Amino acid sequence: MANVRNLKKDINYVLGDIIEAVYIWESANPEKDRKKSESIIDEAIATFDELIEKVNARDVENHKTHFNGIASELESKGRAMIEKINAL
């Protein structure tokens, strides 16, 4: 079960880093509107909850395929959020 533990750590680290990047942007740009940056934080938190719920699902037929799908979903959603941060 080390794979599940590492997947949970990856989810936590990736989304935590995204939230941290938004906070850094906000502190570097205090005069700009924060609605877009706050929506990125909300999206990261919702993604975290969604992915952890999928990792903890017990009614999965093929665990390897299920966890690989979660990892690829984390990658795609993470990249999308990073692009949003870069667009700020």
HTML snippet that shows the backbone in 3Dmol.js (N, CA, C, O; Angstrom):
<script src="https://3Dmol.org/build/3Dmol-min.js"></script>
<div id="view" style="width:600px;height:400px;position:relative"></div>
<script>
const pdb = `
ATOM      1  N   MET A   1       0.801  -1.207   0.000  1.00  0.00           N
ATOM      2  CA  MET A   1       0.000   0.000   0.000  1.00  0.00           C
ATOM      3  C   MET A   1       0.844   1.273   0.000  1.00  0.00           C
ATOM      4  O   MET A   1       0.313   2.363   0.213  1.00  0.00           O
ATOM      5  N   ALA A   2       2.117   1.153  -0.229  1.00  0.00           N
ATOM      6  CA  ALA A   2       2.967   2.339  -0.285  1.00  0.00           C
ATOM      7  C   ALA A   2       2.557   3.241  -1.445  1.00  0.00           C
ATOM      8  O   ALA A   2       2.735   4.456  -1.370  1.00  0.00           O
ATOM      9  N   ASN A   3       2.016   2.669  -2.509  1.00  0.00           N
ATOM     10  CA  ASN A   3       1.593   3.443  -3.664  1.00  0.00           C
ATOM     11  C   ASN A   3       0.476   4.419  -3.292  1.00  0.00           C
ATOM     12  O   ASN A   3       0.481   5.566  -3.738  1.00  0.00           O
ATOM     13  N   VAL A   4      -0.477   3.971  -2.481  1.00  0.00           N
ATOM     14  CA  VAL A   4      -1.577   4.830  -2.063  1.00  0.00           C
ATOM     15  C   VAL A   4      -1.044   5.961  -1.203  1.00  0.00           C
ATOM     16  O   VAL A   4      -1.462   7.109  -1.355  1.00  0.00           O
ATOM     17  N   ARG A   5      -0.138   5.651  -0.315  1.00  0.00           N
ATOM     18  CA  ARG A   5       0.454   6.667   0.559  1.00  0.00           C
ATOM     19  C   ARG A   5       1.192   7.713  -0.277  1.00  0.00           C
ATOM     20  O   ARG A   5       1.057   8.912  -0.033  1.00  0.00           O
ATOM     21  N   ASN A   6       1.973   7.261  -1.262  1.00  0.00           N
ATOM     22  CA  ASN A   6       2.707   8.200  -2.119  1.00  0.00           C
ATOM     23  C   ASN A   6       1.763   9.042  -2.964  1.00  0.00           C
ATOM     24  O   ASN A   6       2.022  10.223  -3.192  1.00  0.00           O
ATOM     25  N   LEU A   7       0.681   8.448  -3.427  1.00  0.00           N
ATOM     26  CA  LEU A   7      -0.300   9.194  -4.213  1.00  0.00           C
ATOM     27  C   LEU A   7      -0.945  10.285  -3.360  1.00  0.00           C
ATOM     28  O   LEU A   7      -1.131  11.411  -3.823  1.00  0.00           O
ATOM     29  N   LYS A   8      -1.282   9.955  -2.130  1.00  0.00           N
ATOM     30  CA  LYS A   8      -1.852  10.960  -1.230  1.00  0.00           C
ATOM     31  C   LYS A   8      -0.848  12.082  -0.960  1.00  0.00           C
ATOM     32  O   LYS A   8      -1.222  13.254  -0.915  1.00  0.00           O
ATOM     33  N   LYS A   9       0.418  11.726  -0.781  1.00  0.00           N
ATOM     34  CA  LYS A   9       1.446  12.743  -0.571  1.00  0.00           C
ATOM     35  C   LYS A   9       1.592  13.628  -1.796  1.00  0.00           C
ATOM     36  O   LYS A   9       1.729  14.845  -1.672  1.00  0.00           O
ATOM     37  N   ASP A  10       1.562  13.018  -2.990  1.00  0.00           N
ATOM     38  CA  ASP A  10       1.674  13.790  -4.226  1.00  0.00           C
ATOM     39  C   ASP A  10       0.525  14.780  -4.353  1.00  0.00           C
ATOM     40  O   ASP A  10       0.734  15.938  -4.714  1.00  0.00           O
ATOM     41  N   ILE A  11      -0.686  14.326  -4.057  1.00  0.00           N
ATOM     42  CA  ILE A  11      -1.856  15.205  -4.118  1.00  0.00           C
ATOM     43  C   ILE A  11      -1.666  16.381  -3.170  1.00  0.00           C
ATOM     44  O   ILE A  11      -1.907  17.532  -3.535  1.00  0.00           O
ATOM     45  N   ASN A  12      -1.236  16.082  -1.959  1.00  0.00           N
ATOM     46  CA  ASN A  12      -1.049  17.118  -0.951  1.00  0.00           C
ATOM     47  C   ASN A  12       0.043  18.107  -1.362  1.00  0.00           C
ATOM     48  O   ASN A  12      -0.144  19.319  -1.252  1.00  0.00           O
ATOM     49  N   TYR A  13       1.163  17.603  -1.827  1.00  0.00           N
ATOM     50  CA  TYR A  13       2.283  18.474  -2.191  1.00  0.00           C
ATOM     51  C   TYR A  13       1.960  19.342  -3.403  1.00  0.00           C
ATOM     52  O   TYR A  13       2.213  20.547  -3.389  1.00  0.00           O
ATOM     53  N   VAL A  14       1.405  18.738  -4.447  1.00  0.00           N
ATOM     54  CA  VAL A  14       1.126  19.489  -5.678  1.00  0.00           C
ATOM     55  C   VAL A  14       0.120  20.600  -5.419  1.00  0.00           C
ATOM     56  O   VAL A  14       0.348  21.749  -5.797  1.00  0.00           O
ATOM     57  N   LEU A  15      -0.986  20.262  -4.780  1.00  0.00           N
ATOM     58  CA  LEU A  15      -2.015  21.277  -4.562  1.00  0.00           C
ATOM     59  C   LEU A  15      -1.583  22.280  -3.499  1.00  0.00           C
ATOM     60  O   LEU A  15      -1.959  23.451  -3.566  1.00  0.00           O
ATOM     61  N   GLY A  16      -0.801  21.839  -2.524  1.00  0.00           N
ATOM     62  CA  GLY A  16      -0.251  22.774  -1.542  1.00  0.00           C
ATOM     63  C   GLY A  16       0.697  23.769  -2.179  1.00  0.00           C
ATOM     64  O   GLY A  16       0.685  24.950  -1.836  1.00  0.00           O
ATOM     65  N   ASP A  17       1.520  23.296  -3.111  1.00  0.00           N
ATOM     66  CA  ASP A  17       2.438  24.192  -3.822  1.00  0.00           C
ATOM     67  C   ASP A  17       1.679  25.196  -4.684  1.00  0.00           C
ATOM     68  O   ASP A  17       2.091  26.349  -4.807  1.00  0.00           O
ATOM     69  N   ILE A  18       0.583  24.762  -5.274  1.00  0.00           N
ATOM     70  CA  ILE A  18      -0.225  25.676  -6.088  1.00  0.00           C
ATOM     71  C   ILE A  18      -0.823  26.771  -5.210  1.00  0.00           C
ATOM     72  O   ILE A  18      -0.809  27.946  -5.580  1.00  0.00           O
ATOM     73  N   ILE A  19      -1.346  26.386  -4.048  1.00  0.00           N
ATOM     74  CA  ILE A  19      -1.913  27.380  -3.126  1.00  0.00           C
ATOM     75  C   ILE A  19      -0.822  28.339  -2.647  1.00  0.00           C
ATOM     76  O   ILE A  19      -1.046  29.545  -2.547  1.00  0.00           O
ATOM     77  N   GLU A  20       0.345  27.800  -2.357  1.00  0.00           N
ATOM     78  CA  GLU A  20       1.461  28.640  -1.926  1.00  0.00           C
ATOM     79  C   GLU A  20       1.866  29.620  -3.026  1.00  0.00           C
ATOM     80  O   GLU A  20       2.176  30.777  -2.741  1.00  0.00           O
ATOM     81  N   ALA A  21       1.866  29.167  -4.271  1.00  0.00           N
ATOM     82  CA  ALA A  21       2.206  30.048  -5.385  1.00  0.00           C
ATOM     83  C   ALA A  21       1.195  31.185  -5.510  1.00  0.00           C
ATOM     84  O   ALA A  21       1.567  32.311  -5.840  1.00  0.00           O
ATOM     85  N   VAL A  22      -0.066  30.901  -5.252  1.00  0.00           N
ATOM     86  CA  VAL A  22      -1.083  31.954  -5.306  1.00  0.00           C
ATOM     87  C   VAL A  22      -0.845  32.969  -4.189  1.00  0.00           C
ATOM     88  O   VAL A  22      -0.959  34.175  -4.411  1.00  0.00           O
ATOM     89  N   TYR A  23      -0.518  32.491  -2.999  1.00  0.00           N
ATOM     90  CA  TYR A  23      -0.244  33.411  -1.890  1.00  0.00           C
ATOM     91  C   TYR A  23       0.974  34.286  -2.182  1.00  0.00           C
ATOM     92  O   TYR A  23       0.991  35.468  -1.841  1.00  0.00           O
ATOM     93  N   ILE A  24       1.979  33.708  -2.807  1.00  0.00           N
ATOM     94  CA  ILE A  24       3.163  34.488  -3.179  1.00  0.00           C
ATOM     95  C   ILE A  24       2.784  35.553  -4.202  1.00  0.00           C
ATOM     96  O   ILE A  24       3.231  36.696  -4.104  1.00  0.00           O
ATOM     97  N   TRP A  25       1.962  35.183  -5.185  1.00  0.00           N
ATOM     98  CA  TRP A  25       1.518  36.151  -6.180  1.00  0.00           C
ATOM     99  C   TRP A  25       0.731  37.274  -5.512  1.00  0.00           C
ATOM    100  O   TRP A  25       0.913  38.446  -5.842  1.00  0.00           O
ATOM    101  N   GLU A  26      -0.151  36.911  -4.564  1.00  0.00           N
ATOM    102  CA  GLU A  26      -0.946  37.931  -3.888  1.00  0.00           C
ATOM    103  C   GLU A  26      -0.075  38.889  -3.088  1.00  0.00           C
ATOM    104  O   GLU A  26      -0.341  40.091  -3.058  1.00  0.00           O
ATOM    105  N   SER A  27       0.965  38.369  -2.438  1.00  0.00           N
ATOM    106  CA  SER A  27       1.826  39.256  -1.656  1.00  0.00           C
ATOM    107  C   SER A  27       2.710  40.120  -2.559  1.00  0.00           C
ATOM    108  O   SER A  27       3.091  41.227  -2.177  1.00  0.00           O
ATOM    109  N   ALA A  28       3.036  39.624  -3.745  1.00  0.00           N
ATOM    110  CA  ALA A  28       3.842  40.403  -4.680  1.00  0.00           C
ATOM    111  C   ALA A  28       3.018  41.444  -5.428  1.00  0.00           C
ATOM    112  O   ALA A  28       3.561  42.427  -5.933  1.00  0.00           O
ATOM    113  N   ASN A  29       1.710  41.230  -5.500  1.00  0.00           N
ATOM    114  CA  ASN A  29       0.820  42.136  -6.228  1.00  0.00           C
ATOM    115  C   ASN A  29      -0.353  42.560  -5.333  1.00  0.00           C
ATOM    116  O   ASN A  29      -1.492  42.177  -5.601  1.00  0.00           O
ATOM    117  N   PRO A  30      -0.100  43.334  -4.289  1.00  0.00           N
ATOM    118  CA  PRO A  30      -1.185  43.675  -3.355  1.00  0.00           C
ATOM    119  C   PRO A  30      -2.236  44.610  -3.948  1.00  0.00           C
ATOM    120  O   PRO A  30      -3.356  44.680  -3.442  1.00  0.00           O
ATOM    121  N   GLU A  31      -1.889  45.322  -5.006  1.00  0.00           N
ATOM    122  CA  GLU A  31      -2.831  46.280  -5.582  1.00  0.00           C
ATOM    123  C   GLU A  31      -3.814  45.636  -6.561  1.00  0.00           C
ATOM    124  O   GLU A  31      -4.814  46.254  -6.924  1.00  0.00           O
ATOM    125  N   LYS A  32      -3.546  44.423  -6.984  1.00  0.00           N
ATOM    126  CA  LYS A  32      -4.409  43.772  -7.977  1.00  0.00           C
ATOM    127  C   LYS A  32      -5.598  43.099  -7.311  1.00  0.00           C
ATOM    128  O   LYS A  32      -5.579  42.799  -6.117  1.00  0.00           O
ATOM    129  N   ASP A  33      -6.634  42.869  -8.112  1.00  0.00           N
ATOM    130  CA  ASP A  33      -7.854  42.224  -7.634  1.00  0.00           C
ATOM    131  C   ASP A  33      -7.573  40.758  -7.285  1.00  0.00           C
ATOM    132  O   ASP A  33      -6.906  40.052  -8.042  1.00  0.00           O
ATOM    133  N   ARG A  34      -8.074  40.317  -6.160  1.00  0.00           N
ATOM    134  CA  ARG A  34      -7.779  38.974  -5.676  1.00  0.00           C
ATOM    135  C   ARG A  34      -8.889  37.963  -5.957  1.00  0.00           C
ATOM    136  O   ARG A  34      -8.793  36.818  -5.514  1.00  0.00           O
ATOM    137  N   LYS A  35      -9.922  38.348  -6.669  1.00  0.00           N
ATOM    138  CA  LYS A  35     -11.025  37.419  -6.913  1.00  0.00           C
ATOM    139  C   LYS A  35     -10.576  36.215  -7.722  1.00  0.00           C
ATOM    140  O   LYS A  35     -10.965  35.086  -7.422  1.00  0.00           O
ATOM    141  N   LYS A  36      -9.760  36.443  -8.746  1.00  0.00           N
ATOM    142  CA  LYS A  36      -9.290  35.327  -9.576  1.00  0.00           C
ATOM    143  C   LYS A  36      -8.346  34.424  -8.802  1.00  0.00           C
ATOM    144  O   LYS A  36      -8.411  33.201  -8.925  1.00  0.00           O
ATOM    145  N   SER A  37      -7.478  35.015  -8.015  1.00  0.00           N
ATOM    146  CA  SER A  37      -6.531  34.195  -7.248  1.00  0.00           C
ATOM    147  C   SER A  37      -7.253  33.395  -6.170  1.00  0.00           C
ATOM    148  O   SER A  37      -6.897  32.246  -5.909  1.00  0.00           O
ATOM    149  N   GLU A  38      -8.254  33.986  -5.548  1.00  0.00           N
ATOM    150  CA  GLU A  38      -9.021  33.256  -4.542  1.00  0.00           C
ATOM    151  C   GLU A  38      -9.816  32.123  -5.163  1.00  0.00           C
ATOM    152  O   GLU A  38     -10.021  31.089  -4.528  1.00  0.00           O
ATOM    153  N   SER A  39     -10.269  32.305  -6.402  1.00  0.00           N
ATOM    154  CA  SER A  39     -10.992  31.220  -7.072  1.00  0.00           C
ATOM    155  C   SER A  39     -10.053  30.057  -7.400  1.00  0.00           C
ATOM    156  O   SER A  39     -10.480  28.903  -7.417  1.00  0.00           O
ATOM    157  N   ILE A  40      -8.776  30.354  -7.660  1.00  0.00           N
ATOM    158  CA  ILE A  40      -7.801  29.283  -7.896  1.00  0.00           C
ATOM    159  C   ILE A  40      -7.572  28.501  -6.612  1.00  0.00           C
ATOM    160  O   ILE A  40      -7.460  27.276  -6.650  1.00  0.00           O
ATOM    161  N   ILE A  41      -7.500  29.186  -5.476  1.00  0.00           N
ATOM    162  CA  ILE A  41      -7.342  28.507  -4.192  1.00  0.00           C
ATOM    163  C   ILE A  41      -8.555  27.628  -3.910  1.00  0.00           C
ATOM    164  O   ILE A  41      -8.410  26.482  -3.483  1.00  0.00           O
ATOM    165  N   ASP A  42      -9.749  28.162  -4.149  1.00  0.00           N
ATOM    166  CA  ASP A  42     -10.967  27.369  -3.946  1.00  0.00           C
ATOM    167  C   ASP A  42     -10.984  26.142  -4.845  1.00  0.00           C
ATOM    168  O   ASP A  42     -11.397  25.062  -4.422  1.00  0.00           O
ATOM    169  N   GLU A  43     -10.538  26.308  -6.079  1.00  0.00           N
ATOM    170  CA  GLU A  43     -10.479  25.183  -7.016  1.00  0.00           C
ATOM    171  C   GLU A  43      -9.481  24.132  -6.541  1.00  0.00           C
ATOM    172  O   GLU A  43      -9.746  22.935  -6.657  1.00  0.00           O
ATOM    173  N   ALA A  44      -8.341  24.560  -6.009  1.00  0.00           N
ATOM    174  CA  ALA A  44      -7.336  23.625  -5.504  1.00  0.00           C
ATOM    175  C   ALA A  44      -7.873  22.834  -4.322  1.00  0.00           C
ATOM    176  O   ALA A  44      -7.636  21.630  -4.221  1.00  0.00           O
ATOM    177  N   ILE A  45      -8.589  23.497  -3.432  1.00  0.00           N
ATOM    178  CA  ILE A  45      -9.155  22.808  -2.268  1.00  0.00           C
ATOM    179  C   ILE A  45     -10.226  21.817  -2.703  1.00  0.00           C
ATOM    180  O   ILE A  45     -10.284  20.703  -2.184  1.00  0.00           O
ATOM    181  N   ALA A  46     -11.069  22.208  -3.642  1.00  0.00           N
ATOM    182  CA  ALA A  46     -12.109  21.302  -4.140  1.00  0.00           C
ATOM    183  C   ALA A  46     -11.489  20.105  -4.854  1.00  0.00           C
ATOM    184  O   ALA A  46     -11.968  18.980  -4.713  1.00  0.00           O
ATOM    185  N   THR A  47     -10.426  20.343  -5.618  1.00  0.00           N
ATOM    186  CA  THR A  47      -9.727  19.257  -6.302  1.00  0.00           C
ATOM    187  C   THR A  47      -9.104  18.311  -5.300  1.00  0.00           C
ATOM    188  O   THR A  47      -9.152  17.095  -5.485  1.00  0.00           O
ATOM    189  N   PHE A  48      -8.518  18.849  -4.238  1.00  0.00           N
ATOM    190  CA  PHE A  48      -7.936  18.017  -3.188  1.00  0.00           C
ATOM    191  C   PHE A  48      -8.995  17.097  -2.586  1.00  0.00           C
ATOM    192  O   PHE A  48      -8.784  15.890  -2.462  1.00  0.00           O
ATOM    193  N   ASP A  49     -10.128  17.675  -2.214  1.00  0.00           N
ATOM    194  CA  ASP A  49     -11.204  16.878  -1.615  1.00  0.00           C
ATOM    195  C   ASP A  49     -11.686  15.789  -2.571  1.00  0.00           C
ATOM    196  O   ASP A  49     -11.907  14.648  -2.162  1.00  0.00           O
ATOM    197  N   GLU A  50     -11.847  16.142  -3.826  1.00  0.00           N
ATOM    198  CA  GLU A  50     -12.331  15.207  -4.838  1.00  0.00           C
ATOM    199  C   GLU A  50     -11.351  14.048  -5.048  1.00  0.00           C
ATOM    200  O   GLU A  50     -11.760  12.888  -5.098  1.00  0.00           O
ATOM    201  N   LEU A  51     -10.062  14.363  -5.170  1.00  0.00           N
ATOM    202  CA  LEU A  51      -9.071  13.326  -5.438  1.00  0.00           C
ATOM    203  C   LEU A  51      -8.854  12.422  -4.227  1.00  0.00           C
ATOM    204  O   LEU A  51      -8.687  11.213  -4.388  1.00  0.00           O
ATOM    205  N   ILE A  52      -8.853  12.978  -3.031  1.00  0.00           N
ATOM    206  CA  ILE A  52      -8.698  12.154  -1.824  1.00  0.00           C
ATOM    207  C   ILE A  52      -9.901  11.231  -1.669  1.00  0.00           C
ATOM    208  O   ILE A  52      -9.752  10.087  -1.238  1.00  0.00           O
ATOM    209  N   GLU A  53     -11.071  11.706  -2.010  1.00  0.00           N
ATOM    210  CA  GLU A  53     -12.258  10.859  -1.963  1.00  0.00           C
ATOM    211  C   GLU A  53     -12.129   9.695  -2.943  1.00  0.00           C
ATOM    212  O   GLU A  53     -12.512   8.569  -2.626  1.00  0.00           O
ATOM    213  N   LYS A  54     -11.595   9.962  -4.122  1.00  0.00           N
ATOM    214  CA  LYS A  54     -11.390   8.894  -5.104  1.00  0.00           C
ATOM    215  C   LYS A  54     -10.329   7.900  -4.640  1.00  0.00           C
ATOM    216  O   LYS A  54     -10.469   6.697  -4.863  1.00  0.00           O
ATOM    217  N   VAL A  55      -9.266   8.394  -3.994  1.00  0.00           N
ATOM    218  CA  VAL A  55      -8.214   7.499  -3.501  1.00  0.00           C
ATOM    219  C   VAL A  55      -8.774   6.576  -2.428  1.00  0.00           C
ATOM    220  O   VAL A  55      -8.420   5.398  -2.376  1.00  0.00           O
ATOM    221  N   ASN A  56      -9.644   7.099  -1.576  1.00  0.00           N
ATOM    222  CA  ASN A  56     -10.187   6.322  -0.471  1.00  0.00           C
ATOM    223  C   ASN A  56     -11.363   5.440  -0.862  1.00  0.00           C
ATOM    224  O   ASN A  56     -11.903   4.738  -0.006  1.00  0.00           O
ATOM    225  N   ALA A  57     -11.774   5.449  -2.115  1.00  0.00           N
ATOM    226  CA  ALA A  57     -12.893   4.616  -2.565  1.00  0.00           C
ATOM    227  C   ALA A  57     -12.531   3.142  -2.431  1.00  0.00           C
ATOM    228  O   ALA A  57     -11.438   2.725  -2.814  1.00  0.00           O
ATOM    229  N   ARG A  58     -13.437   2.373  -1.897  1.00  0.00           N
ATOM    230  CA  ARG A  58     -13.188   0.949  -1.650  1.00  0.00           C
ATOM    231  C   ARG A  58     -13.793   0.037  -2.726  1.00  0.00           C
ATOM    232  O   ARG A  58     -13.375  -1.113  -2.865  1.00  0.00           O
ATOM    233  N   ASP A  59     -14.749   0.530  -3.467  1.00  0.00           N
ATOM    234  CA  ASP A  59     -15.462  -0.302  -4.440  1.00  0.00           C
ATOM    235  C   ASP A  59     -14.852  -0.204  -5.841  1.00  0.00           C
ATOM    236  O   ASP A  59     -15.550   0.073  -6.817  1.00  0.00           O
ATOM    237  N   VAL A  60     -13.546  -0.435  -5.921  1.00  0.00           N
ATOM    238  CA  VAL A  60     -12.821  -0.317  -7.182  1.00  0.00           C
ATOM    239  C   VAL A  60     -12.443  -1.715  -7.651  1.00  0.00           C
ATOM    240  O   VAL A  60     -11.966  -2.536  -6.866  1.00  0.00           O
ATOM    241  N   GLU A  61     -12.660  -1.980  -8.937  1.00  0.00           N
ATOM    242  CA  GLU A  61     -12.340  -3.300  -9.470  1.00  0.00           C
ATOM    243  C   GLU A  61     -10.850  -3.457  -9.745  1.00  0.00           C
ATOM    244  O   GLU A  61     -10.234  -4.415  -9.279  1.00  0.00           O
ATOM    245  N   ASN A  62     -10.269  -2.534 -10.493  1.00  0.00           N
ATOM    246  CA  ASN A  62      -8.858  -2.613 -10.851  1.00  0.00           C
ATOM    247  C   ASN A  62      -8.126  -1.447 -10.189  1.00  0.00           C
ATOM    248  O   ASN A  62      -8.203  -0.309 -10.653  1.00  0.00           O
ATOM    249  N   HIS A  63      -7.419  -1.740  -9.105  1.00  0.00           N
ATOM    250  CA  HIS A  63      -6.778  -0.691  -8.318  1.00  0.00           C
ATOM    251  C   HIS A  63      -5.697   0.049  -9.097  1.00  0.00           C
ATOM    252  O   HIS A  63      -5.591   1.272  -9.007  1.00  0.00           O
ATOM    253  N   LYS A  64      -4.900  -0.685  -9.856  1.00  0.00           N
ATOM    254  CA  LYS A  64      -3.792  -0.055 -10.575  1.00  0.00           C
ATOM    255  C   LYS A  64      -4.313   0.970 -11.584  1.00  0.00           C
ATOM    256  O   LYS A  64      -3.809   2.091 -11.647  1.00  0.00           O
ATOM    257  N   THR A  65      -5.306   0.594 -12.359  1.00  0.00           N
ATOM    258  CA  THR A  65      -5.888   1.503 -13.340  1.00  0.00           C
ATOM    259  C   THR A  65      -6.534   2.702 -12.644  1.00  0.00           C
ATOM    260  O   THR A  65      -6.420   3.837 -13.108  1.00  0.00           O
ATOM    261  N   HIS A  66      -7.204   2.439 -11.540  1.00  0.00           N
ATOM    262  CA  HIS A  66      -7.884   3.492 -10.789  1.00  0.00           C
ATOM    263  C   HIS A  66      -6.879   4.530 -10.287  1.00  0.00           C
ATOM    264  O   HIS A  66      -7.089   5.731 -10.457  1.00  0.00           O
ATOM    265  N   PHE A  67      -5.796   4.073  -9.674  1.00  0.00           N
ATOM    266  CA  PHE A  67      -4.796   4.990  -9.132  1.00  0.00           C
ATOM    267  C   PHE A  67      -4.019   5.707 -10.231  1.00  0.00           C
ATOM    268  O   PHE A  67      -3.662   6.874 -10.068  1.00  0.00           O
ATOM    269  N   ASN A  68      -3.752   5.037 -11.338  1.00  0.00           N
ATOM    270  CA  ASN A  68      -3.097   5.710 -12.466  1.00  0.00           C
ATOM    271  C   ASN A  68      -3.987   6.813 -13.029  1.00  0.00           C
ATOM    272  O   ASN A  68      -3.499   7.870 -13.429  1.00  0.00           O
ATOM    273  N   GLY A  69      -5.300   6.560 -13.058  1.00  0.00           N
ATOM    274  CA  GLY A  69      -6.246   7.581 -13.516  1.00  0.00           C
ATOM    275  C   GLY A  69      -6.261   8.791 -12.596  1.00  0.00           C
ATOM    276  O   GLY A  69      -6.349   9.931 -13.052  1.00  0.00           O
ATOM    277  N   ILE A  70      -6.175   8.533 -11.298  1.00  0.00           N
ATOM    278  CA  ILE A  70      -6.146   9.633 -10.332  1.00  0.00           C
ATOM    279  C   ILE A  70      -4.868  10.449 -10.505  1.00  0.00           C
ATOM    280  O   ILE A  70      -4.903  11.678 -10.462  1.00  0.00           O
ATOM    281  N   ALA A  71      -3.745   9.769 -10.699  1.00  0.00           N
ATOM    282  CA  ALA A  71      -2.466  10.474 -10.886  1.00  0.00           C
ATOM    283  C   ALA A  71      -2.491  11.341 -12.147  1.00  0.00           C
ATOM    284  O   ALA A  71      -1.997  12.469 -12.136  1.00  0.00           O
ATOM    285  N   SER A  72      -3.060  10.819 -13.224  1.00  0.00           N
ATOM    286  CA  SER A  72      -3.114  11.615 -14.454  1.00  0.00           C
ATOM    287  C   SER A  72      -4.099  12.778 -14.311  1.00  0.00           C
ATOM    288  O   SER A  72      -3.882  13.850 -14.876  1.00  0.00           O
ATOM    289  N   GLU A  73      -5.176  12.565 -13.559  1.00  0.00           N
ATOM    290  CA  GLU A  73      -6.128  13.653 -13.306  1.00  0.00           C
ATOM    291  C   GLU A  73      -5.473  14.751 -12.472  1.00  0.00           C
ATOM    292  O   GLU A  73      -5.690  15.937 -12.720  1.00  0.00           O
ATOM    293  N   LEU A  74      -4.670  14.355 -11.483  1.00  0.00           N
ATOM    294  CA  LEU A  74      -3.931  15.334 -10.676  1.00  0.00           C
ATOM    295  C   LEU A  74      -3.001  16.147 -11.552  1.00  0.00           C
ATOM    296  O   LEU A  74      -2.911  17.366 -11.408  1.00  0.00           O
ATOM    297  N   GLU A  75      -2.313  15.481 -12.455  1.00  0.00           N
ATOM    298  CA  GLU A  75      -1.380  16.175 -13.340  1.00  0.00           C
ATOM    299  C   GLU A  75      -2.102  17.173 -14.246  1.00  0.00           C
ATOM    300  O   GLU A  75      -1.661  18.312 -14.394  1.00  0.00           O
ATOM    301  N   SER A  76      -3.199  16.747 -14.845  1.00  0.00           N
ATOM    302  CA  SER A  76      -3.904  17.634 -15.773  1.00  0.00           C
ATOM    303  C   SER A  76      -4.538  18.821 -15.057  1.00  0.00           C
ATOM    304  O   SER A  76      -4.462  19.950 -15.540  1.00  0.00           O
ATOM    305  N   LYS A  77      -5.163  18.571 -13.909  1.00  0.00           N
ATOM    306  CA  LYS A  77      -5.783  19.674 -13.168  1.00  0.00           C
ATOM    307  C   LYS A  77      -4.720  20.602 -12.583  1.00  0.00           C
ATOM    308  O   LYS A  77      -4.911  21.817 -12.533  1.00  0.00           O
ATOM    309  N   GLY A  78      -3.607  20.030 -12.145  1.00  0.00           N
ATOM    310  CA  GLY A  78      -2.521  20.850 -11.616  1.00  0.00           C
ATOM    311  C   GLY A  78      -1.947  21.766 -12.675  1.00  0.00           C
ATOM    312  O   GLY A  78      -1.702  22.944 -12.414  1.00  0.00           O
ATOM    313  N   ARG A  79      -1.731  21.234 -13.868  1.00  0.00           N
ATOM    314  CA  ARG A  79      -1.210  22.060 -14.963  1.00  0.00           C
ATOM    315  C   ARG A  79      -2.180  23.174 -15.328  1.00  0.00           C
ATOM    316  O   ARG A  79      -1.768  24.297 -15.617  1.00  0.00           O
ATOM    317  N   ALA A  80      -3.469  22.858 -15.313  1.00  0.00           N
ATOM    318  CA  ALA A  80      -4.470  23.871 -15.640  1.00  0.00           C
ATOM    319  C   ALA A  80      -4.455  25.003 -14.616  1.00  0.00           C
ATOM    320  O   ALA A  80      -4.572  26.173 -14.980  1.00  0.00           O
ATOM    321  N   MET A  81      -4.309  24.656 -13.332  1.00  0.00           N
ATOM    322  CA  MET A  81      -4.262  25.682 -12.299  1.00  0.00           C
ATOM    323  C   MET A  81      -2.980  26.507 -12.392  1.00  0.00           C
ATOM    324  O   MET A  81      -3.002  27.714 -12.151  1.00  0.00           O
ATOM    325  N   ILE A  82      -1.876  25.872 -12.736  1.00  0.00           N
ATOM    326  CA  ILE A  82      -0.611  26.600 -12.905  1.00  0.00           C
ATOM    327  C   ILE A  82      -0.719  27.586 -14.065  1.00  0.00           C
ATOM    328  O   ILE A  82      -0.207  28.702 -13.983  1.00  0.00           O
ATOM    329  N   GLU A  83      -1.382  27.176 -15.142  1.00  0.00           N
ATOM    330  CA  GLU A  83      -1.594  28.090 -16.263  1.00  0.00           C
ATOM    331  C   GLU A  83      -2.447  29.287 -15.845  1.00  0.00           C
ATOM    332  O   GLU A  83      -2.220  30.407 -16.303  1.00  0.00           O
ATOM    333  N   LYS A  84      -3.427  29.046 -14.975  1.00  0.00           N
ATOM    334  CA  LYS A  84      -4.255  30.158 -14.480  1.00  0.00           C
ATOM    335  C   LYS A  84      -3.430  31.113 -13.634  1.00  0.00           C
ATOM    336  O   LYS A  84      -3.604  32.330 -13.705  1.00  0.00           O
ATOM    337  N   ILE A  85      -2.519  30.546 -12.822  1.00  0.00           N
ATOM    338  CA  ILE A  85      -1.650  31.407 -11.999  1.00  0.00           C
ATOM    339  C   ILE A  85      -0.756  32.246 -12.900  1.00  0.00           C
ATOM    340  O   ILE A  85      -0.574  33.440 -12.661  1.00  0.00           O
ATOM    341  N   ASN A  86      -0.199  31.626 -13.933  1.00  0.00           N
ATOM    342  CA  ASN A  86       0.676  32.353 -14.861  1.00  0.00           C
ATOM    343  C   ASN A  86      -0.073  33.435 -15.609  1.00  0.00           C
ATOM    344  O   ASN A  86       0.518  34.440 -16.002  1.00  0.00           O
ATOM    345  N   ALA A  87      -1.380  33.241 -15.814  1.00  0.00           N
ATOM    346  CA  ALA A  87      -2.182  34.230 -16.531  1.00  0.00           C
ATOM    347  C   ALA A  87      -2.568  35.420 -15.652  1.00  0.00           C
ATOM    348  O   ALA A  87      -2.988  36.462 -16.156  1.00  0.00           O
ATOM    349  N   LEU A  88      -2.424  35.258 -14.339  1.00  0.00           N
ATOM    350  CA  LEU A  88      -2.751  36.383 -13.446  1.00  0.00           C
ATOM    351  C   LEU A  88      -1.787  37.497 -13.734  1.00  0.00           C
ATOM    352  O   LEU A  88      -1.860  38.554 -13.108  1.00  0.00           O
TER     353      LEU A  88
END
`;
const viewer = $3Dmol.createViewer("view");
viewer.addModel(pdb, "pdb");
viewer.setStyle({}, {cartoon: {color: "spectrum"}});
viewer.zoomTo();
viewer.render();
</script>
